[in-house]
């Protein structure tokens, strides 16, 4: 066991290998194409291949093939074993020594929880998620959305879909994520990324260690074709997010501990995003 853990830590000791590992962790539970990793990290394909091979040999990363593409994901079971060894063996099970932050299994308290949805532009997907959760769980959640590179206006197709579904769009605006990292910002209990690009970016850590999840999906803003085809792309994005928000609001958040909640959030991220109206 010690030899295996030592090897894994040595692999992660390289600055670019750990960058690959960090991106895959941020994208968990997704499987990420090698090309997307190379682009997101600005690493040559041949160099990235060497890093991924080393991570695979250590057991920290797995590979699968989808058609002609190779997809990579973190083997979270192996990662957890490595962390357990460090905390339980090296630190003798004393989180006060090795993990000086709140990490317990306590259930969430019975109160209204704050949720932030992130994407790049904050003009469609995160706006959909904000509106849906406010409509489906507004009595239990304070809901916000923001972008890492927000646009000045909301996408008109997105606004039309929301209005057609009966949502109040007058409360919506495009916001930068820094607004929620300010000292006087609300403390977040949950932070979700709903697009791959936002998850790929090295966002700052949120104070209070909120439960985080990646619910990536195709950007309807990039849809081509007729006006009807573009509108359908937004309808599909709304439907896919609605299924995930419904699953989230069905969770007994008040009675689950952090570990169970994190697992449930990850499971929702694995659900299909097939077209839905």
N, C-alpha and C positions, 0 to 999 in steps of 0.2 A: 504493500500500500504506500509506504513512504517513498519508494522509488517512483511509483506512478505519479504521485502528487508532485514530487520534486520535478519530474519531467514536464508536467503540465505548467507549473509555475515558471520553469525555465522558458518554455514556449511563449508564455504571456509576457516574459521579461523583455521582449523585443518591441520597440515603440510602434512599428507599423503592424506587427501581428496582433498586438492588443487593440489597435484601432479597428482592425477587421472584426475581432471578437466583440468589441463594444458595439459596433454597428449591428451585428447579428443579434446581440442581446436586446438592443433597442427595437429591433424588428420582430422579436419573438412574439407570437408563435409562427410567424411567416417563414417560408423558405424563399431565399433571395437569389436571383440569377447572378452569376459571377460578373457579368457585364455591368450590372447595376452597382455592385460593390466597387468595381474598378472605377466607374465614373464618379460615384459618390465620394470615394476616398482619394481620387486622382492618383491611382496606382496603375502602372503598366500591367497588362493582362498576364504576361509571363511571370512577372514578379508576384502578382497576386496569387497565381497558381501555386507558387512555392509556399507562400504563407498559408494558404488553405490546406495544402497537403500536410504541412507540419501540424496544423490545428486538428486535422482529421486523425493523424497518427496518435495524437495525444488523447483522442476520444472526446474532445470538447466540442467538435463540430462534425455534423453528418452531411452526407451528399446524397442527392437523389436526381434522377434524370426525368425530365418532362419533355418529350419529343427530342429536339436537338439541343435543348438547354440543360445545363447543369445547375441545380438549385442547392443552396447551402442553408443550414439552420443550426442553431445551438442545440447541443444535446444537454438539456437542462438537468437531467438526472445525474450525469457525470459532473456538471458544474456544482450541483448541490452537494454531491459527495466530497468534492474538493473543498468547498466552503465548510462543510461539517467537520472535516478533518482539521482544518485550521482553527475553528472555534471550539470544537469539543475536545480535540487532542492537544493541539499546541497551546490553546488558551485555557485548557482544563474546564471547558464549559462555563467560563466566566465572561459573559457579554460586557460586563462593566469594564473589563480590561481591553478586549479586542474590538468591541463594537459599542462605543460610547454614545449610543443613540437608541431611541425607542424602537424595539424590534419584537415586542412581545406578542402573545397570542390573544390578547384581550379583544373582546368583541367591541364593535363600534358602539358609541353611546347613542341613546335615543334622542336624537336632535335632527335638525335639518342639515343635510350634507351639501358641501359645495363641490361642483363638478365643472371642469374646464375641458373644452374640446379644442384641439389644435389642428390646423392644416397650414398650408403655405399662404394662400391668398385670403383666407377668411371671407370668401365671397359666395360659397355654395355648400360644400360638404359639412364643414363645421357649423355653418349657419343652420343647415337642416337639422343637425344633431342637437344644437341648442334649442331650436324651436320644438322639436319632437319631445325632448325630455321635459321641457317646461310644460308642454301640453299633457304628457302622460304621467308626470311625476312631480309637478310643480309644488305640490303640498309637502313633499319630502325632500326636494333638492333645490338649492340655489344654483342656477345654471348660467354658464358663461362660455364664450368662444373667442378665439383670437387667431392671428396668423403670424408666422415667422417673417413673412414678407407681404403684409396685407395690401390689398388694392384699395383704391380710394372709394370705390362704389361696390355695392352688392351686385352679383350677376343678375340681370333682368329675368333670365329663364328661371333661376332659383326663386326669385321673389314671386314670380307668377305661380309657380308650383305651390309655394307656401300659401299664397292668397287663395288659390283654388281649393286647398285643403282646409281652409278656415283658420289659418294661423294669423295672429296679429303681427304684421311686419313693421309696424311703426316703432317697435322697441329695439329693432335690429340695427346694427352698424358694424362696419369693418374696424377691427382693433388690432394693435400690435401686442404681441405676447408680453412685452416689457411692462405693459400696464398692470399685469397681474403678478409681476415680480417686484413691484414697488413696496416699500416698507408698510404702507397703509393699505395694501391690497388684501382681499379676503384670503384666508387660509384655505387651501384646497385639500379636499379629502380624496378626490379622484382627478386624474389628468389623463385624457385619451387623445392619441393622435389618430386622425382619420384619413391621412394620406401618407404614402410611403416617403415622399420627399421630406416632410416635416419630421418623420421618425428618423430619417437618415442624418438629419442635422444634429449637431452637438448642442442641444438645448441645455440651458443651465439647470442645475438640480433645484427642485422646488422645496422650499422650507417645509418642515413638518412631515416629510416623507409620505406624500400621498400615494395611494394605490394607483399604479399606472397601467395602461393597456394600449395596445396598438390594434386598431380596427381599420387597417388600410383598405382602400378601394379605389377603383378607377375614377379619374377626374372627369366629370361630365362636361366641364368647361372646354376640354380638348376634343369633344365630339365633333365630327365633320358630317356634312350632308345637308339635307334640306332643313328648313325650320322645324318641321314635324319630327325629323330624326333627332335633331338636337334636343328638342323638348322631351322626347322619349328617354334620352340618356339621363336627363335630370329626374324624370319620373322614376326611372330604375334606381338611381342613386338614393332618392328619397325612400323608396320601398325597402331597399337593402338596409339602410340605416334604421328604418322603423322597426324591422325585425330585431335588430340588435338592441335598440333602446327598449323595446318591449321585454326582451330577455333580461336586460339589466334591471328594469323596474320591478320585475317579478322576484328578484333576489331578496331574501330577508336580511337586508344590509345591517339592521340593528342587532341581529342575533348571531351573525357570523364573525369569526375572528379574522384577522388580517390575512393569514395564510389561506383560509378557505375562500375569502373574498378575492384574493389575487388569482387563485386557481379558477374561480368562476369567471372572472373578467377575461382571463386568457382563453377559456373555453368559448366564450362569446366571440372572441376574435377569430376563432377557427371556423365559425359558422359560414355557410355558403353565402356569397353575395351575388347569386344568380339574379337575372332580371326579375323584377317584381314591381308591380304598380301599387 
